[in-house]
Amino acid sequence: MAFIKSLTFLGVLFLSSCSIGAQDKVIRIYQDADRSNHIGSAVAIERGILTALDEVEYQVAGYAIEFVPLDHRGNVLRSKRNYDAFLADDDALIIFSGIHSPPLIRNRKFINENKALTMVPWAAGAPITRYPSSENWIFRVSLDDSRAGRQLVDYALDTVRCAAPHLLLENTPWGASNLVAMSDRLEERDIRPLSVTRFGMNLKDSGADILLQKIAREGNDCILLVGNAIEGGAIVSAMADASPETKMPIISHWGITGGGFFDMVGADRFSRVDLSFVQSCFSFNTELMTSLGEKVLKRAVKLFPDIEGASDVSSPVGFIHAYDATRILLAAIGQAGLSGNMMEDRNAVRKALESLAQPVKGLVKTYNKPFGVYEENLRPNAHEALGPEDYCMAEYNLAGDIVLDQRGADR
């Protein structure tokens, strides 16, 4: 097992194996995420990457690997500056993103024009991977709002038996992406007129309570929520404390699981609210753990002192998807090889990602040709490794563990 240490370079924290300093041939994997307001999700992604790298002792194709975490603080312009730093590094191969969709959506043109190879293990905004060019530089191992939003609607109508859902969406490009997907599906299901509320960042408990009272007065009987942990915590807390006539089920996107959400709400409130959310179909908290899952969890316990078991893997989807994405990346690097010319290597790895010859075993599934060449009209999902068949509904138990929701377990 590689020993992890930190290095400082240009004011940036590097994590790498102890053997790297003695080697000349190095590639760097960057991470551009919110390490200030949503550090739980950023750390989960980091740990998934490091666990996969530890399996290969931080070596691939004759090169040592360094990891470089950067903080965009949820700010689009700061994210672009982080990409500038990535592009200026002659040893930087690929950059992983974080929980937030807006930096990727707003900087999508910049990323593609500058050929910045990007892997997305969390952000779910539909436009992210759909740059209108066959030379597409953004790949995703995560949910896709254009399809996850449809699943949330179907779950609300068919499983929760909701007749008048209200869309409660954060006022960001991520919320807008879900508004399109959910609205289209609701119209297909003949639910009209649509009832929608957009909320701003840093929503507090008092503001959430006012929103919920308004939604109840309009005759809605469930809420489709798109928000992150901070605002989602305020909304779920307000629902738990609401009067009986105001209470209704919440069917949420997975942004609420980005870190600290359960502790923010508290077990007592969770016992008084009906909350479910979408995620990919793998959980460390299951009696049916796969052999790979057991090995990965055992390695994580050795690597990270605060992880003693499955319940300690916080923001687990970040870990799970980043682990799978890194395994896919390593397979692509192995197939493409590395020349030392980073511009050529980024393009070679991009092409290899689109044409992987061998299946890659991951936590969510075994990936057989997870990506292909993007075509706007013919192959809009070509840069999506996961599809609706990989989406499940989940919930928190009263211990704060995320478990698959048995109400929707029909697969």
C-alpha positions in Angstrom: 0.0 0.0 0.0 1.4 3.4 -1.0 2.1 5.8 1.8 0.3 9.1 1.2 2.1 12.4 1.9 1.5 16.0 1.1 3.7 18.3 -1.0 3.4 22.0 -1.6 3.8 23.4 -5.1 2.8 26.9 -6.2 0.7 27.2 -3.1 -1.3 24.0 -3.9 -1.5 20.9 -1.8 -0.3 17.7 -3.6 -1.1 14.2 -2.4 1.1 11.5 -3.8 3.0 8.3 -3.1 6.2 8.6 -1.3 8.2 7.2 -4.2 7.2 10.0 -6.6 10.0 12.4 -5.5 12.6 10.0 -6.9 11.0 9.7 -10.3 11.3 12.0 -13.3 8.2 10.9 -15.2 5.1 12.3 -13.5 1.5 13.0 -14.5 -0.9 15.0 -12.3 -4.6 14.5 -11.7 -6.3 17.8 -10.6 -9.5 18.3 -8.7 -11.6 21.5 -9.0 -14.3 21.4 -6.3 -15.9 23.4 -3.5 -13.6 22.7 -0.5 -15.0 25.6 1.5 -18.8 25.3 1.5 -19.2 21.7 0.5 -16.0 20.1 1.6 -17.7 16.8 2.5 -18.4 16.1 -1.2 -15.0 17.3 -2.3 -13.2 15.1 0.2 -15.4 12.1 -0.8 -14.4 12.5 -4.4 -10.7 12.9 -3.4 -10.8 9.7 -1.4 -12.4 7.8 -4.2 -9.7 8.9 -6.5 -6.9 8.1 -4.0 -8.3 4.7 -3.2 -8.2 3.7 -6.8 -4.7 5.2 -7.3 -3.5 3.3 -4.2 -4.5 0.0 -5.9 -1.9 0.7 -8.6 0.6 2.2 -6.2 0.3 5.6 -7.9 1.8 4.2 -11.1 0.5 4.0 -14.6 2.2 3.4 -18.0 5.6 4.0 -16.5 4.6 7.3 -14.8 4.1 8.2 -11.2 0.8 10.0 -10.4 0.3 13.1 -8.2 -3.0 14.4 -7.1 -3.7 18.2 -6.9 -6.9 19.4 -5.1 -8.0 23.0 -5.8 -10.9 25.0 -4.2 -13.3 27.0 -6.4 -15.6 27.8 -3.4 -18.6 27.3 -5.6 -17.6 30.3 -7.7 -17.6 30.0 -11.5 -14.8 32.5 -12.1 -12.6 30.9 -9.5 -13.2 27.6 -11.2 -12.0 29.1 -14.5 -8.8 30.3 -12.7 -8.3 26.8 -11.4 -8.6 25.5 -15.0 -6.0 28.1 -16.1 -3.6 26.6 -13.5 -4.3 23.1 -14.8 -3.7 24.2 -18.4 -0.4 25.9 -17.4 0.9 22.7 -15.8 2.9 20.6 -18.4 2.4 17.5 -16.3 -1.4 17.9 -15.8 -3.4 15.2 -17.6 -7.0 15.4 -16.4 -9.1 17.4 -14.0 -11.9 16.0 -11.9 -14.9 18.3 -10.9 -17.0 18.4 -7.8 -20.6 18.6 -6.7 -21.5 21.8 -8.4 -22.9 22.0 -12.0 -22.8 25.8 -12.6 -19.0 26.0 -13.0 -19.1 23.3 -15.6 -22.1 24.5 -17.5 -20.9 28.1 -17.7 -17.3 27.3 -18.5 -18.2 24.4 -20.8 -17.1 26.3 -24.0 -13.8 27.4 -22.4 -13.1 23.8 -21.2 -13.7 22.3 -24.7 -11.9 25.1 -26.6 -8.9 24.7 -24.4 -8.9 20.9 -24.6 -9.0 20.5 -20.8 -9.7 16.8 -20.3 -12.4 16.7 -17.6 -14.0 13.9 -15.5 -17.3 14.5 -13.7 -18.0 12.2 -10.7 -20.9 14.2 -9.2 -22.3 17.3 -10.9 -25.5 16.2 -12.8 -26.5 19.2 -14.9 -27.7 17.9 -18.3 -25.7 20.3 -20.5 -22.3 19.5 -19.0 -21.4 16.6 -21.3 -23.4 17.8 -24.4 -21.0 20.2 -26.0 -22.0 20.4 -29.7 -18.9 18.9 -31.2 -17.6 15.4 -31.8 -14.4 16.6 -30.1 -15.9 16.6 -26.6 -13.5 16.9 -23.6 -15.9 16.3 -20.7 -16.9 12.8 -19.5 -19.2 11.9 -16.7 -19.6 9.0 -14.3 -22.6 10.3 -12.4 -26.3 11.0 -12.8 -27.6 13.0 -15.7 -30.4 15.4 -14.9 -32.1 14.9 -18.3 -32.8 11.4 -17.2 -32.6 11.5 -13.4 -35.3 14.2 -13.3 -37.7 11.9 -15.2 -37.0 9.1 -12.7 -37.8 11.4 -9.8 -41.2 12.3 -11.4 -42.1 8.7 -12.0 -41.1 7.7 -8.5 -43.2 10.5 -7.0 -46.3 9.6 -9.1 -46.1 5.8 -9.2 -44.5 4.9 -5.8 -45.3 7.8 -3.5 -48.7 8.2 -5.2 -48.3 11.9 -5.4 -51.1 13.6 -7.5 -50.0 17.3 -7.4 -46.2 17.6 -7.1 -44.5 20.9 -6.5 -41.1 21.6 -8.0 -38.9 23.3 -5.4 -35.6 24.1 -7.2 -32.6 26.1 -6.4 -32.2 29.2 -8.7 -29.1 28.1 -10.5 -28.3 26.5 -13.9 -28.5 23.1 -12.1 -32.0 24.0 -11.0 -32.9 25.2 -14.5 -31.6 21.9 -16.0 -33.9 19.9 -13.7 -36.8 22.3 -14.4 -36.7 21.3 -18.1 -36.4 17.5 -17.4 -39.1 17.4 -14.7 -41.5 19.7 -16.5 -41.2 17.6 -19.7 -41.9 14.4 -17.8 -44.8 15.9 -15.9 -46.4 17.1 -19.1 -45.9 13.6 -20.6 -47.7 12.3 -17.6 -50.5 14.9 -18.0 -49.8 16.7 -14.8 -50.8 20.4 -15.5 -50.5 23.1 -14.6 -46.9 22.9 -13.3 -46.3 24.3 -9.8 -42.8 25.7 -9.4 -40.8 27.6 -6.8 -37.2 28.7 -7.2 -35.1 29.5 -4.1 -31.8 31.3 -3.6 -28.6 30.1 -1.9 -28.3 30.2 1.9 -32.0 29.6 2.4 -32.6 29.6 6.2 -35.2 27.6 8.3 -37.6 30.6 8.6 -37.6 31.2 4.8 -38.0 27.5 4.2 -41.0 27.4 6.5 -42.7 30.2 4.6 -42.1 28.4 1.3 -43.6 25.2 2.6 -46.7 26.9 4.0 -47.2 28.5 0.6 -46.8 25.2 -1.2 -49.3 23.5 1.1 -51.9 26.3 0.5 -51.6 25.7 -3.2 -52.9 22.2 -2.7 -49.7 20.3 -3.5 -49.2 16.9 -1.9 -45.5 16.3 -2.4 -42.3 18.2 -3.2 -39.7 17.4 -5.9 -36.6 19.0 -4.4 -33.4 20.1 -6.2 -30.9 21.6 -3.8 -27.6 21.0 -1.9 -27.0 20.1 1.7 -27.3 23.6 3.2 -30.5 24.7 1.7 -31.9 21.1 1.6 -31.2 20.9 5.4 -33.3 24.0 6.0 -36.2 22.7 3.9 -36.2 19.2 5.4 -35.9 20.6 8.9 -38.8 22.9 8.3 -40.9 20.0 6.9 -40.2 17.9 10.0 -41.3 20.7 12.2 -44.4 21.6 10.1 -48.0 21.2 11.2 -49.8 18.0 10.1 -51.7 19.8 7.4 -48.5 21.2 5.9 -46.5 18.0 5.9 -45.9 16.1 2.6 -43.3 13.7 1.2 -40.1 15.1 -0.3 -38.5 13.4 -3.3 -35.1 14.9 -3.7 -32.2 15.0 -6.1 -29.0 13.8 -4.4 -27.3 17.2 -3.9 -28.5 17.1 -0.3 -26.1 14.2 0.5 -23.1 16.4 -0.2 -21.9 16.6 3.4 -23.2 17.3 6.9 -26.8 17.0 5.8 -27.9 14.4 8.3 -26.2 16.1 11.3 -27.7 19.4 10.2 -31.2 18.0 10.3 -30.8 15.6 13.2 -32.1 12.1 13.8 -35.2 13.3 15.6 -36.3 15.4 12.7 -35.6 12.5 10.3 -38.0 10.4 12.2 -40.7 13.0 11.4 -40.2 13.4 7.7 -40.8 11.3 4.6 -37.6 11.9 2.5 -36.2 9.9 -0.4 -33.6 10.8 -3.0 -32.1 9.5 -6.2 -28.6 8.1 -6.5 -26.7 5.3 -8.3 -27.5 1.7 -7.4 -24.6 0.9 -5.1 -24.3 1.3 -1.3 -21.7 0.3 1.1 -24.5 -0.1 3.7 -26.0 -3.4 2.4 -26.0 -7.0 3.4 -25.4 -7.9 -0.3 -21.9 -6.3 -0.6 -20.0 -7.3 -3.7 -16.5 -8.7 -3.3 -15.0 -5.6 -4.9 -17.0 -3.4 -2.5 -15.6 -5.3 0.4 -12.0 -4.9 -0.9 -12.5 -1.2 -1.6 -14.0 -0.5 1.9 -11.1 -2.5 3.5 -8.5 -0.3 1.6 -10.3 2.9 2.5 -10.2 1.9 6.2 -6.5 1.5 5.9 -5.9 4.7 4.1 -8.2 7.1 6.1 -8.0 7.0 9.9 -11.5 8.3 10.4 -13.1 5.5 8.3 -13.7 2.4 10.4 -16.6 1.0 8.5 -19.3 1.5 5.8 -21.1 4.1 8.0 -18.0 6.4 8.0 -17.9 6.8 4.3 -19.6 10.2 4.1 -21.1 11.7 0.9 -20.7 8.1 -0.4 -21.7 8.7 -4.0 -18.8 11.1 -4.4 -16.4 8.4 -3.3 -18.1 5.6 -5.3 -18.3 7.5 -8.6 -14.8 9.0 -8.3 -13.4 5.5 -7.6 -15.1 4.1 -10.7 -14.1 7.0 -12.8 -10.5 6.7 -11.8 -10.5 3.0 -12.7 -11.9 3.9 -16.1 -9.3 6.6 -16.5 -6.4 4.2 -15.6 -7.7 1.7 -18.2 -7.8 4.5 -20.8 -4.3 5.6 -20.0 -3.1 2.0 -20.2 -4.7 1.6 -23.6 -3.4 4.9 -25.0 0.0 5.0 -23.4 1.8 8.2 -22.5 4.4 10.0 -24.6 5.3 12.9 -22.2 3.8 15.4 -24.6 0.8 16.4 -22.5 -1.3 17.9 -25.3 -0.9 14.7 -27.3 -1.5 12.6 -24.2 -4.7 14.3 -23.2 -6.1 13.8 -26.7 -4.9 10.2 -26.8 -6.6 9.5 -23.4 -9.8 11.3 -24.6 -9.9 9.0 -27.6 -9.2 5.9 -25.5 -12.0 6.8 -23.1 -14.3 6.8 -26.2 -13.1 3.4 -27.4 -12.1 1.3 -24.3 -11.4 -2.2 -25.6 -11.7 -4.0 -22.2 -14.4 -3.9 -19.6 -13.7 -2.1 -16.3 -15.0 -3.5 -13.1 -16.4 -0.8 -10.8 -18.6 -0.4 -7.7 -21.8 0.6 -9.5 -21.3 -2.0 -12.3 -18.9 -3.4 -14.8 -18.4 -0.8 -17.5 -18.4 -2.1 -21.1 -17.5 0.7 -23.5 -18.8 3.4 -21.0 -18.2 6.2 -23.5 -18.4 6.8 -27.2 -17.9 9.6 -29.7 -20.4 12.3 -29.0 -23.0 13.2 -31.7 -25.5 15.9 -30.7 -28.5 14.4 -32.3 -27.6 10.8 -32.8 -25.6 10.0 -29.6 -26.5 12.7 -27.0 -25.6 10.3 -24.1 -22.2 9.2 -25.5 -20.2 10.8 -22.6 -22.5 9.4 -19.9 -21.1 6.2 -18.3 -24.3 5.7 -16.2 -27.9 5.5 -17.4 -31.4 5.2 -15.9 -30.8 1.4 -15.4 -28.1 2.5 -12.9 -30.3 4.9 -10.9 -32.0 3.9 -7.6 -33.9 5.7 -4.9 -32.3 5.9 -1.4 -33.0 7.2 2.0 -31.3 7.9 5.4 -31.9 5.5 8.2 -32.0 6.9 11.8 -28.3 6.2 12.2 -27.5 8.5 9.4 -26.6 5.8 6.9 -27.7 6.0 3.3 -29.6 2.8 2.3 -31.4 1.9 -0.9 -35.2 2.7 -0.6 -37.1 -0.6 -0.6 -40.3 1.1 -1.7 -38.8 1.6 -5.2 -36.6 -1.6 -5.2 -38.1 -3.3 -8.2 -34.8 -4.2 -9.9 
